[in-house]
């Protein structure tokens, strides 16, 4: 999985520090939103971002999963 993380770049001078696919200004969240909308990886590459490889999309998913896995959660009570 280390190889996947090498495909993601976080640079405060690129896209305001948003995580991007390395070598592009394509922010990770844009790819995730397309996946959320139900698009398949091949369609994302073919119709939206032909410069991507499947491994780039997998890296976006891996990055997002790592954020959730490593986050600290504090339970809260909902008000009625």
C-alpha positions in Angstrom: 0.0 0.0 0.0 3.0 2.3 0.4 3.2 2.6 -3.4 -0.4 3.9 -3.4 0.4 6.7 -0.9 3.3 7.8 -3.1 0.7 8.8 -5.7 -0.9 11.4 -3.4 0.7 14.8 -2.8 -0.1 17.4 -0.1 1.7 20.7 -0.8 0.6 24.0 0.7 1.6 25.7 -2.6 -0.6 23.5 -4.8 -4.4 23.7 -4.6 -4.3 25.4 -1.2 -2.8 22.3 0.4 -5.6 20.0 -0.7 -4.5 16.4 -1.3 -3.9 15.9 -5.0 -2.8 13.1 -7.3 0.9 13.6 -7.6 2.0 15.5 -10.7 -1.5 17.0 -11.3 -3.7 19.6 -9.8 -6.5 17.0 -9.5 -7.7 17.0 -6.0 -8.5 13.7 -4.3 -12.0 14.8 -3.3 -13.0 15.3 -7.0 -12.2 11.7 -7.7 -14.0 10.6 -4.6 -17.1 12.6 -5.5 -17.3 10.9 -8.9 -17.0 7.5 -7.3 -19.7 8.5 -4.8 -21.9 9.5 -7.8 -21.7 5.9 -8.9 -19.2 6.2 -11.8 -16.9 3.3 -12.4 -13.1 3.8 -12.5 -12.8 3.1 -16.2 -15.5 5.7 -17.0 -13.7 8.3 -14.8 -10.5 7.7 -16.7 -12.2 7.6 -20.1 -14.6 10.5 -19.8 -13.2 12.8 -17.2 -9.5 12.4 -16.4 -7.7 10.4 -19.1 -4.4 11.2 -17.6 -5.2 9.1 -14.6 -4.4 5.4 -14.1 -6.5 3.0 -12.1 -3.8 3.0 -9.4 -4.4 6.8 -8.9 -8.1 6.2 -8.2 -7.2 3.4 -5.8 -4.7 5.7 -4.1 -7.5 8.3 -3.6 -9.6 5.6 -1.9 -6.7 4.4 0.2 -6.0 8.0 1.3 -9.6 8.6 2.3 -9.8 5.3 4.2 -6.6 6.2 6.1 -8.1 9.5 7.2 -11.1 7.8 8.6 -9.1 4.9 10.2 -6.6 7.2 11.9 -9.1 9.9 13.0 -10.0 10.2 16.7 -13.7 10.4 17.3 -15.4 11.9 20.3 -19.0 10.9 20.8 -21.6 13.6 21.3 -25.1 13.7 22.4 -27.8 15.0 20.1 -30.2 17.5 21.4 -33.8 16.7 21.3 
